[in-house]
Amino acid sequence: MSDKDQVAAAISRAQAELERALDELDQLPAFDPGVIAFTAHALNNYLTVTGGTVELLLLSLADYPDANVRNWVEGLEHATELMQHTVNQLITSTSSQDIKFHLMKWDLLQLVQRACNYYQRVAERKKILILCHSLGDVPPVWTDPVAVAAILDNLLSNAVKYSQPGKRIWVQLQQEEASVVCCIRDEGPGLSPEDQLKLFQRGVRLSPRPTGNEPSSGYGLAVAKELAEKLGGQIWCESQLGLGSSFSFRLPAYQAQSPVSEPQAPDAAPGPSDLTSRRT
């Protein structure tokens, strides 16, 4: 084969490869910056949970005799901070897969108390007090504790973010039939009826603005809603403009015969009860 024939054959092969690549490109899903930002926000929530756990480890290891152990944990803390920085850049710059959960029997009250203790240190910068309590005995839940921690991260961070300095935040747990409800109530600006219609939508920023120049991506509540529903629960809001907001989520209580597979949301989940009359 002559040089000319070899060049022609190479061009023909390249053209065939290009056509095949274009066909494959047509099969790819459309680029959706919203999906990327939503996923990045969820990753950021998990990194916040990791960072809080590392911080607790460092406090517990303050007097640990082996200095190497503390150095390793400090390295993990630094790596988490770097990942959070990178993910935050991804959130602001712009096919979602099913989440794999590790479901187990878990003490929700303990998890909520730990989250409140972590966010109390954050809230102290604005002299905000977080009050956590339960109404009666609270049974364990059947859930993924890391996913629930991510839900709490979103709701507590929002309560602190939109509250004026010197205010209070109440976190309340109670059993309701075969579920456990966690309510986070703040003394923030509240939400107008128009804003409430936009709640839990991806990338939607509402009228209230953070009181301490904190960042807001508009994805936090959407992440919390998706996680709560995938865990077989639900999430909702009660608010009046100028009178603060209450964000609540419901999770299935643990039962001896709880399935080992991912729970399915009920066909007709009971509507959120009015917590207003039971607030303390």
C-alpha positions in Angstrom: 0.0 0.0 0.0 1.4 3.4 -1.0 1.9 6.2 1.4 -1.1 8.0 -0.2 -3.3 4.9 0.4 -2.1 4.7 4.0 -3.0 8.3 4.6 -6.4 7.8 3.0 -7.1 4.7 5.1 -6.0 6.6 8.3 -8.4 9.4 7.5 -11.2 7.0 6.8 -10.6 5.2 10.2 -10.5 8.6 12.0 -13.7 9.6 10.4 -15.4 6.4 11.4 -14.1 6.9 15.0 -15.4 10.5 15.0 -18.8 9.4 13.9 -19.0 6.7 16.6 -17.9 9.2 19.2 -20.6 11.6 18.1 -23.2 8.8 18.3 -22.0 8.0 21.9 -22.1 11.7 22.8 -25.7 11.9 21.7 -26.5 9.2 24.3 -25.0 11.1 27.2 -27.4 13.0 29.5 -27.5 16.7 29.1 -25.2 18.6 31.3 -27.1 19.9 34.3 -25.2 22.3 36.6 -28.1 22.1 39.1 -27.5 18.4 39.6 -23.8 19.0 40.2 -24.4 21.8 42.7 -27.1 19.7 44.5 -24.7 16.7 44.8 -21.9 18.9 45.9 -24.1 20.4 48.6 -24.9 16.9 49.8 -21.2 16.0 49.9 -20.5 19.1 51.9 -23.1 18.0 54.5 -21.4 14.7 54.9 -18.0 16.4 55.2 -19.5 18.6 57.9 -20.5 15.5 59.8 -17.0 14.1 59.3 -15.4 17.4 60.5 -17.6 17.4 63.6 -16.7 13.8 64.4 -13.0 14.6 64.0 -13.4 17.6 66.3 -14.9 15.4 69.0 -12.1 12.9 68.6 -9.5 15.6 69.1 -11.2 16.8 72.3 -11.3 13.2 73.5 -7.6 12.7 72.6 -6.3 15.8 74.4 -4.4 13.8 77.0 -3.8 10.7 74.9 -0.2 9.4 75.5 0.7 8.5 71.9 1.2 11.8 70.1 1.2 10.1 66.7 -2.5 9.3 67.1 -3.4 12.9 67.6 -1.2 13.9 64.6 -3.1 11.4 62.4 -6.5 12.8 63.5 -5.2 16.3 62.9 -4.2 15.2 59.4 -7.7 13.9 58.8 -9.1 17.2 60.0 -6.9 19.1 57.6 -7.9 16.8 54.7 -11.6 17.3 55.5 -11.1 21.1 55.5 -9.4 20.9 52.1 -12.3 18.7 50.7 -14.9 21.1 52.1 -13.1 24.0 50.4 -13.0 22.1 47.0 -16.7 21.1 47.3 -17.7 24.7 48.2 -16.0 25.8 45.0 -18.0 23.2 43.1 -21.2 24.4 44.7 -20.7 28.1 43.7 -19.3 27.3 40.2 -22.3 25.9 38.9 -26.4 11.3 36.3 -27.4 11.6 40.1 -27.0 8.0 41.4 -29.1 6.3 44.0 -27.8 6.8 47.5 -26.7 3.6 49.3 -27.9 3.6 53.0 -26.7 1.6 55.9 -29.9 1.2 58.0 -29.7 0.3 61.6 -31.4 0.8 65.0 -30.2 4.1 66.3 -30.8 6.5 69.2 -32.0 9.6 67.5 -32.0 11.6 70.8 -28.2 11.0 71.2 -27.6 11.9 67.6 -29.5 15.2 67.9 -27.8 16.1 71.1 -24.4 15.6 69.5 -25.4 17.8 66.6 -26.7 20.5 68.9 -23.5 20.4 70.9 -21.5 20.9 67.7 -23.6 23.7 66.4 -23.7 25.4 69.8 -20.0 26.2 69.3 -20.9 27.7 65.9 -23.8 29.6 67.3 -21.7 31.1 70.1 -20.1 33.4 67.5 -23.5 35.1 67.3 -24.4 34.6 71.0 -27.2 32.2 70.0 -28.4 29.6 72.4 -29.5 26.1 71.3 -31.9 24.3 73.6 -32.5 20.6 73.1 -35.1 18.4 74.8 -37.5 15.6 74.3 -41.2 15.2 75.2 -41.3 11.9 77.1 -39.5 8.8 76.1 -38.3 8.7 72.5 -37.8 5.2 71.0 -34.9 4.4 68.7 -35.4 4.8 64.9 -34.6 2.6 61.9 -32.3 4.8 59.8 -28.9 5.7 58.5 -27.3 7.9 61.1 -24.9 9.6 58.7 -27.8 10.6 56.4 -29.8 11.9 59.5 -26.7 13.8 60.6 -26.7 15.5 57.2 -30.3 16.5 57.6 -29.6 18.0 61.0 -26.6 19.8 59.5 -28.8 21.5 57.0 -31.6 22.4 59.4 -29.4 23.6 62.3 -27.0 25.5 60.1 -30.0 27.3 58.5 -31.4 28.1 62.0 -28.1 29.6 63.1 -27.5 31.3 59.7 -30.8 33.2 59.6 -31.1 34.1 63.3 -30.1 37.5 64.6 -27.4 37.5 67.4 -28.7 36.9 70.9 -31.7 34.7 69.8 -32.6 31.1 70.7 -33.2 27.9 68.8 -35.3 25.0 70.2 -34.7 21.4 69.1 -37.5 19.1 70.2 -38.0 15.3 69.8 -41.2 13.3 70.4 -42.8 10.1 69.5 -45.8 10.2 67.2 -47.4 6.7 66.7 -44.9 4.6 64.8 -42.4 7.4 64.1 -40.2 10.0 65.8 -40.4 13.7 65.0 -37.6 16.2 65.4 -38.6 19.9 65.3 -36.1 22.7 65.0 -37.7 26.1 65.8 -35.9 29.5 65.5 -36.6 33.1 66.2 -35.6 34.2 62.7 -37.5 36.4 60.2 -40.0 33.7 59.2 -41.2 32.9 55.7 -43.8 34.6 53.6 -46.5 32.4 51.9 -44.7 33.0 48.6 -41.4 31.8 50.0 -43.0 28.7 51.5 -44.3 27.7 48.1 -40.6 27.6 46.9 -39.3 25.5 49.9 -37.3 22.3 49.2 -36.7 23.2 45.6 -33.1 22.8 44.2 -31.1 26.0 43.8 -33.9 28.4 45.0 -32.8 31.2 47.3 -35.5 32.6 49.5 -36.1 36.2 50.7 -34.4 35.9 54.1 -30.7 36.6 54.1 -28.0 35.3 56.4 -27.4 37.6 59.4 -23.6 37.0 59.6 -22.6 37.0 55.9 -22.7 33.2 55.8 -22.8 31.6 52.3 -26.1 30.2 51.0 -26.4 27.9 48.0 -30.1 27.3 47.9 -29.6 23.5 47.9 -29.6 22.6 51.6 -33.3 22.1 52.1 -33.6 20.1 48.9 -30.9 17.8 50.1 -32.6 17.4 53.5 -35.9 16.6 51.8 -34.4 14.0 49.5 -32.6 12.3 52.3 -35.7 12.3 54.6 -37.9 10.8 52.0 -35.4 8.1 51.0 -35.2 7.1 54.7 -38.9 6.5 54.7 -39.8 9.8 56.4 -40.9 13.3 55.5 -39.9 16.9 56.2 -42.0 20.0 56.4 -42.1 23.6 57.6 -44.4 25.8 59.7 -43.7 29.5 59.6 -45.2 33.0 59.8 -43.5 36.1 58.5 -41.8 37.8 61.4 -42.4 35.0 63.9 -39.7 32.5 63.1 -39.8 29.1 61.5 -40.2 25.5 62.6 -38.6 22.8 60.3 -39.6 19.2 61.3 -38.7 15.8 60.0 -40.2 12.4 60.7 -38.4 9.1 60.7 -39.8 5.6 61.3 -39.4 4.2 64.8 -37.5 1.0 65.1 -39.5 -2.2 65.3 -38.3 -5.7 66.0 -39.2 -6.8 62.5 -37.8 -3.7 60.7 -36.7 -4.7 57.2 -33.0 -4.8 56.4 -33.7 -3.3 53.0 -34.3 0.4 52.3 -37.6 1.5 53.7 -40.3 2.7 51.3 -42.3 5.9 52.1 -45.9 5.0 52.9 -48.5 5.6 50.2 -50.4 8.0 52.3 -48.1 9.4 55.0 -49.8 11.1 57.9 -49.7 14.9 57.6 -47.5 16.9 59.9 -49.1 17.5 63.3 -49.4 21.0 64.6 -46.5 21.4 67.0 -47.3 24.9 67.9 -49.5 24.0 70.9 -46.8 21.7 72.3 -43.8 24.1 72.1 -42.1 25.0 75.3 
